């Protein structure tokens, strides 16, 4: 239910995978947007089984953790409970080391409260790194709270050079980004600008593919929304190199074309190749409802082709409802006739039943 998904039982747009609820997920059973992995609840997670946003790793409960099995935010490492810990198995805030219980501790297996700041050049409380301004920063050169990475500005960033909060990747601006060089919210890919992009180099919302501009694109190099194929301009194209909408074939221009074209076709609902018009099942046809090839007009059904007009079932015919061959006029069933309702051959006029007649109502 949604658009531009590549997979099954997705509710949302631009997902690659199965059973996702949200947009721009790459993986399966994610609840949220911009996740890359399995079983995440939240946005912008890179990994599996995370509850929260912007985590890189698995089975985290919280935001902006870089590692696995963390309960809290901004932790670098595994199995930490708290905020801004740099290491493993810490319980508390701003600890730099392993197996610590407390605040601002630097080292291993410590219990208690460290100095106000255990690093160098810090301004604030509970900083265990260097040159931090704020509270419980365990990295270096951070401004804010619970940053365990370096050169961050904000809250709970586990990566480096981030601006915002809950970023587990590097050089992000925004919220809950698990990838790199993103600007926005909940991006699990890299160099995205927008919200909930699971792929990379996207501009927009919920793109699971790469290098797309728009919304809910599961393919690559798309401009528009809900394109599951690649290199499309428009919307809801599952084929590739299409311009328009609902094209399931390739290289179509228009809407609802289902075949692959050797050159671009234009129109609507053409199943033949290289046709221009509407609902043509033949090839190289222009008009409406032509079943034969190389037709121009409406509802020409012959298999021989080269008709111009309406409802011609013969070949090489110009006019209306001719069933004969190479006939010009209306309702001729013979061959090489010119006129109206001639059933013989080589006749000119109307209603001739014989052949080689000129006039009207000629008999055999």
Secondary structure, 3 states (H helix, E strand, C coil): CEECCECCCCEEECCECCCCECCCCEEECCECCCCEEECCECCCCECCCCECCCCECCCCECCCCECCCCEEECCECCCCEEECCECCCCEEECCECCCCEEECCECCCCEEECCCECCCCCEEECECCCCCEEECCCCCCCEEECCCCCCCEEECCCCCCCEEECCCCCCCEEECCCCCCCEEECCCCCCCEEECCCCCCCEEECCCCCCCEEECCCCCCCEEECCCCCCCEEECCCCCCCEEECCCCCCEEEECCCCCCCCCEEEECCCCCCCEEECCCCCCCEEECCCCCCCEEECCCCCCCCCEEECCCCCCCEEECCCCCCCEEECCCCCCCEEECCCCCCCEEECCCCCCCEEECCCC
